């Protein structure tokens, strides 16, 4: 029988914050790389 676990609101919020931070880091890195490559080519 599968056991269900309950997550507290702060646990869900911290996971959401971590996912948002990773997403912002990846998107920011992509924009920075695009900007630098564009500066080199022009």
ZIQUI-V594232 format. One record per run of one state. SS is the DSSP state (~ for helix, > for strand, _ for the rest). FROM is the first residue (numbers start at 1). TO is the last residue. If there is no record, write none. Layout:
BEGIN
SS_FROM_TO ; SS_FROM_TO
END
This chain:
BEGIN
__1_8 ; ~_9_41 ; __42_42
END
